[in-house]
């Protein structure tokens, strides 16, 4: 479960900010990742609940922004967020499409701290 190492890295980043900015407690963290990034929200939440114990982030709420897959059509140029399959352009039905989003790695977007 690679979520464990990602959460540890996240907690290290939080600690670095706490030392630099002087806050004592984290109330919430907003995280972002792509739906196709092979991350599991429940695994991240579980790892966070275990690994944040005894840290400034213990008890913090995790808020996720999960980014949808996006494709760009090489024929008509349209870029589209996709909810289902993405083997064809929804506008011109061309099969000449490339994946342009949805694989983004885990990112810390925002922290609410005291």
N, C-alpha and C positions, 0 to 999 in steps of 0.2 A: 504494500500500500504506500505509494509515493506521496500521498497526502500528508503523512507524518513528517516527512522532511520539508515539505512546502510550508506546513504550519510552523515548524521550528524556525525556518527562515523568516516567516512573517513575524513571529514573536521577537526574533533578534532585531528586525527592523523597528518594531515598536519600541523596544528597549533603547535602541540608538536614538530615536526621536525623543524619548522620555529624558534621557541624559542631556541631550542638546537643548531641549525646550523647557525642561523642568516640570512636566506634569506628573501626577501621581497615579492616576487611574484612567483606564480606557473604558468608556461607556459603550461604544459601538465602533465597528469596522465595516466599511463598505468595500467589498471585493468584487472583481470582475474577471470573467473568463469566458472563452468560447464554448459553445455547446459541444463541439467536436474535439475538444482538447483532452479528452479521456480523463477528466476530473469528475468526481462524484460529490455533489453537494452534501449528502448525508455523511460521507466519509470525512469531508473537510470539517463539518460540524462536530463529529465525534472526536476527531483528532484534536480539534481546538479545545473541546471541553476537557479533555484529559491533559493536554500539554500546557494549557494556560493556568492550571491550578497553581496557586502560589505566586503568580506573576501579576503585573499591573493590569493585564488584560483579563484576569479571572472574572467570569460573570458577564463579560462584554457580549453584546448582541452582534451577530454576523448578519449583514445585509448583502445579498448577492445580486449582481447584474450579470445575467447569463446571456451572452451575445449569440444571436442566431447565425446559422450558416448563411453566407452570401455568395452569389455567383455573378459573374459578368459574362455577357454574351459577346463572343468575338465577331458575330455577324452584325447585330444591331447596336451593340455597345451598351445596352441597358444593364444596370446593376440592380439585383433584386435579393431581398431577404427571403429565404426559403424555409418553409415549415415541414414540408414533406420531402419527396425525392428531388434531386437537383440535376437530373440528367438531360433536361431540355430547358430552353429559355421559355418562360411563360408568355412572352410577347410574340416572338416570331417562330417559336418551336424548333429552333436550331439546336443541334446537339453539340455545337462548338462553344462550350462554356467552360469557364475556369472557376475554381473555388477561390474567393477573395476574402472570406471572413468566416468566423466560427471556430477557428483553431487558436485563438489568442490564449496566451499563457495567463496564469493567475497574477493579478495585479491588485495592489492596495490602492484604492481610489481616494478614500477619505477616512479620517478618524475623528470621533467625538471624544474629547478627553476632559478631565478635571485637573 
